[in-house]
């Protein structure tokens, strides 16, 4: 798999967006497979067509004696579905926020704390 990469750097903050670029398996190949080979083909197909990007945020805090906190904002795009937390066993180790069944922002990091219904101003002062 090849990843396209977009990199933003601002002082000690690095924000990277990765977007996979890979070929899609031939759907007709599935007709000739069975068992674990078919399972592997399905997994390869899912990974090839997943509509997702990966983001990485790095804060170099080595020159400071104070801890820092990063926030990622996610704005609703559909007025008819609400935001929901992805922080239970239904999503394995993922934590985050989703909207409806189409979009989400999630992490495997155990230090992530999903929240909804707040503003940066309120969050910063608490």
C-alpha positions as CSV (number, residue, x, y, z in Angstrom):
1,X,0.0,0.0,0.0
2,X,1.2,3.5,-0.9
3,X,0.2,6.4,1.3
4,X,-0.2,9.9,0.0
5,X,0.9,12.3,2.8
6,X,0.1,15.9,3.6
7,X,2.3,17.5,6.2
8,X,1.7,20.7,8.2
9,X,4.3,22.1,10.6
10,X,3.8,25.1,12.9
11,X,6.6,25.6,15.5
12,X,6.5,22.4,17.7
13,X,3.2,21.0,16.3
14,X,3.2,18.5,13.4
15,X,0.0,17.5,11.8
16,X,0.1,14.8,9.1
17,X,-2.7,13.4,7.0
18,X,-2.3,10.0,5.3
19,X,-4.5,8.8,2.5
20,X,-4.0,5.3,1.2
21,X,-3.5,4.7,-2.5
22,X,-3.7,1.0,-3.5
23,X,-5.2,-1.1,-6.2
24,X,-8.6,-2.7,-5.7
25,X,-8.7,-6.5,-6.1
26,X,-10.6,-7.8,-9.1
27,X,-14.1,-8.7,-7.8
28,X,-14.3,-11.7,-10.1
29,X,-11.5,-13.3,-8.1
30,X,-13.8,-13.9,-5.2
31,X,-15.8,-16.5,-7.3
32,X,-12.8,-18.8,-7.4
33,X,-11.9,-18.6,-3.7
34,X,-13.3,-20.3,-0.6
35,X,-12.5,-20.6,3.1
36,X,-9.6,-18.7,4.6
37,X,-8.5,-17.5,1.1
38,X,-11.9,-15.9,0.5
39,X,-11.7,-14.3,4.0
40,X,-8.3,-12.9,3.2
41,X,-9.6,-11.6,-0.1
42,X,-12.5,-9.9,1.6
43,X,-10.1,-8.3,4.1
44,X,-7.9,-7.0,1.3
45,X,-11.0,-5.6,-0.5
46,X,-12.2,-3.8,2.6
47,X,-8.8,-2.2,3.2
48,X,-8.5,-1.1,-0.4
49,X,-11.9,0.7,-0.6
50,X,-12.2,2.0,3.0
51,X,-13.3,5.7,2.7
52,X,-10.9,7.0,5.4
53,X,-7.9,9.1,6.0
54,X,-5.5,8.7,8.9
55,X,-4.2,11.7,10.9
56,X,-1.2,12.0,13.2
57,X,-0.6,14.9,15.6
58,X,2.7,15.3,17.3
59,X,3.5,18.0,19.8
60,X,7.1,18.3,20.7
61,X,6.9,19.3,24.4
62,X,10.5,18.6,25.3
63,X,11.5,22.2,25.8
64,X,8.6,22.9,28.3
65,X,8.1,22.0,31.9
66,X,4.3,22.2,31.6
67,X,2.0,19.6,30.2
68,X,0.0,20.4,27.1
69,X,-3.3,19.2,25.7
70,X,-4.4,18.9,22.1
71,X,-8.0,19.2,20.8
72,X,-9.5,18.0,17.5
73,X,-12.7,19.6,16.4
74,X,-15.4,17.8,14.4
75,X,-18.4,19.8,13.1
76,X,-21.6,18.1,12.3
77,X,-22.5,18.1,8.6
78,X,-26.0,16.5,8.7
79,X,-28.7,18.4,10.7
80,X,-30.8,15.2,10.9
81,X,-28.4,12.9,12.8
82,X,-26.8,13.5,16.1
83,X,-23.2,13.0,17.3
84,X,-22.5,9.9,19.3
85,X,-19.5,8.6,21.4
86,X,-17.5,5.7,20.1
87,X,-16.2,4.5,23.5
88,X,-17.8,1.1,24.2
89,X,-17.2,-2.5,23.4
90,X,-19.1,-2.2,20.1
91,X,-16.1,-0.4,18.6
92,X,-13.3,-2.6,20.2
93,X,-10.5,-0.2,21.2
94,X,-11.7,2.8,19.3
95,X,-12.6,6.0,21.1
96,X,-14.0,9.0,19.3
97,X,-17.1,10.8,18.0
98,X,-19.3,9.8,15.1
99,X,-22.3,11.2,13.3
100,X,-25.0,8.9,12.0
101,X,-23.5,5.9,10.2
102,X,-21.4,7.8,7.7
103,X,-18.6,9.8,9.4
104,X,-16.5,9.6,12.5
105,X,-13.2,10.7,14.0
106,X,-11.6,8.0,16.2
107,X,-8.4,6.9,17.8
108,X,-6.8,3.8,19.3
109,X,-4.9,5.9,21.9
110,X,-6.1,5.1,25.4
111,X,-5.5,8.8,26.4
112,X,-8.2,10.1,24.1
113,X,-11.3,11.4,25.7
114,X,-14.2,11.9,23.3
115,X,-16.6,14.8,24.1
116,X,-19.6,16.5,22.5
117,X,-21.6,19.7,23.1
118,X,-18.7,21.9,24.1
119,X,-16.8,24.9,22.7
120,X,-13.1,25.5,22.9
121,X,-13.7,28.5,25.0
122,X,-15.6,26.5,27.7
123,X,-13.2,23.6,27.5
124,X,-10.1,25.7,27.8
125,X,-11.3,27.4,31.0
126,X,-12.3,24.2,32.8
